[in-house]
Amino acid sequence: MPFLALHDGTEVIPNQVQKGNLLECPKCGDQLKIRDSHRRKGSFVARHFYHAAEEETDCGGESPPHLRMKSIAYSKLTTEYPDATIGLEQQLGDRRADILVEFPQPRFPEGRGIGVEVQHKHEDKDVDAVTAEYLAAEYSVLWLGEEDFSGFTSISLAFSRLGLTRSNTTSATGITAPSTGSDNQSQPIPR
């Protein structure tokens, strides 16, 4: 199931476009169509693209789980922050966020916005350095991993971290959320 397409030359996820839009696979160039979310054998299937030829294809690029998680996170963010501008693969200085939430006015404790980094088997990323870049730009950062998604169709309590209740979200004010685990040893990242 592809979760990324090109519409008028711009990368989009399923929730950003309507059925009937001309969509293209960013990898192979074939036409894509949209399949709405539905239930299959009792399980929820998120809205996604499919190749119009209906032939199974492996176009490469970002892995399906990573794209699925980004798509789900984007959908949730548009619900949580209806007044914000939310974009995929947005540039912020030298950093390219998986998802960037930008507020019309800075908020406490989030700052000017939220950089969302979706991690799927990419453990060599320097989390501290990336977090410092977001904080320097006065943006909070939300790190999402597989454990934050349930069946790749909904986000668990990850977004409660923005209310400063979990340890892997750092606000633009330099506050690190307390851990929900038993160790409670989170430390603020200096600004």
N, C-alpha and C positions, 0 to 999 in steps of 0.2 A: 504494500500500500504506500504509494508516494504521498508525502506531506508537504512537498514544495513544488511550485510551478512558476512559470513565467507568464505574466499578463502585461501586455504592452511593454515588454522588456524589463519589468520589475519583478523581483522574487516575491511571491505571495504564498500564504498558507491557506488551507481550505476556508477558514472563517472570514477571510478578507475579500473573497470574490463570490459572485453569484453564478448559479447554473446558467448556462448559455454564453458566458464569457469565453472568448477565445483563449485557451490555455495551452502552454507548450511545456514539455518536459525539459528542464534545464540541462539534462545530461545527454539525452539522445535526440531531442528536437521533435519527437512525436507529439501528436495532439493528446491532451489530457482532458478528462471530464471529471465532474464532482459527483461523489456518492455521499448522500446525507448520512448522518449518524443513524444507527439502527441497532437492533438486537439480533444476535445470531446465536442460536443454541443457548439462549438465556444470558449471554454476555453482551455488554455494551460495546459497540464498535464506533469509534470516533469518526466524524466527517473526514473524508480523505479524497485524494485524487485517484484516478485509475487511467491507464492507457486506453484510448478510445478503441484500439484494435482488440482489447480484452485479452491479449496474449501476455503471459507471464514474462516480465522483463526485469533484469537487474541492472539498473542504470548507474549504480555506484553513488559517489558523493557522500554526504552525511548519512550515517546509518539510519535505517528506519526507526529504531528505538529513540535515537537522538532527535530526529525530526518530529516523531510522535510526541515526545515530551515537550519540545518547543511549541508545538501546535496547541497542546493542552494548556501549557502555561500562558501562552498568548491569550487564549480564550478566557481563562480565569482572570488575567490582569485586566482585560477590557470590562469585565463585570465588576471587579473590585475598584477600579479607578476610571469611571466613565468620563470624568472631566480631563483626563490626561491624554497626551499624545503618546501612542504606543507603536513602536516600530520594530521590525525584525532586522537583524544584522546591521544595526545602526552604529555609525562612527561617533566616538566621544574622545576627542584628542587622538592619541595614537592607538586607542583601544577600540575594538569592534565588539559590541555587546551582542549576545544571542538575541536578547530582547531589551529594548531601552524604553523605560517609562519616563516621560518628561511632564512635570507639573507646570501649570500656567504661572504659579507663584511658588517659591520654596515653602516647604512644610517642615514642621518639627515632628518627629526626629528624622524623617526621610531625606530632607534637603531638597535639592533641585529636581531629584528624580530617583529612579532605581535602575541600576544595571543588573540584569538577570543573566546569570551564567548557568547553562544546563550542562551537566557533566555526565557523560556516558563513556566509560572506559577510556578516559583521557586524563590519566592520573599524573602526567608529567607537567601539568600547568602549575605555575608558581602562584598559588592562591594568595599568599601574603602580598606579593608584588602587584597582582591584579587588583586586589582589594585596595591597596594604597593608592593606585591610580584613580579608582573611582572616588575614593574619599577626598583626594586632592582636588577633584573637579566638583566636590560638594554633592556627590551622589551616593546613596546607599547601595549596597550590593547584596543580592540574594543568590546564594549558591543552591542549585537544585540538582539532586541526584536521583538515581532509580528508586531509592527508599522513600522519596517524596511523592511517588506516583503509585496509584493502586490500579493494577491491570492496565496501565498506560491510558486510562480513560478519565481519571480524575486526580486532582492534587490532594494529597493528605493534608496534614496540618502545617505544611510548609509556609503557607501565607500568613499563618499566625505569627511567624517569626518577624514579620514586618511590624507587629505589635510588640516586638522585643521579648518574645517568649522562648526562642530557641537559639542555640549557640552559633550557627553558621550564617547569621545575618549580621552585618555591621552597618549601623546607621551613619549618615553623613556627619552627624554630630560627634562621631568617634565613640559612641556607646556600643558595646558588644552585648548582645542579649545573653542572659543567664542560660546555662545548660538545662535541658530537661532531664538529663541523666542524673545518676546519683552522685557523680563526682563534683558537680557545680563549680568547676575550676576555670570558667571562661575568663579571659583577660581582654581588656579593651586594647584596640590597636591604636597607637598614638597618632595624632594628626600633626 
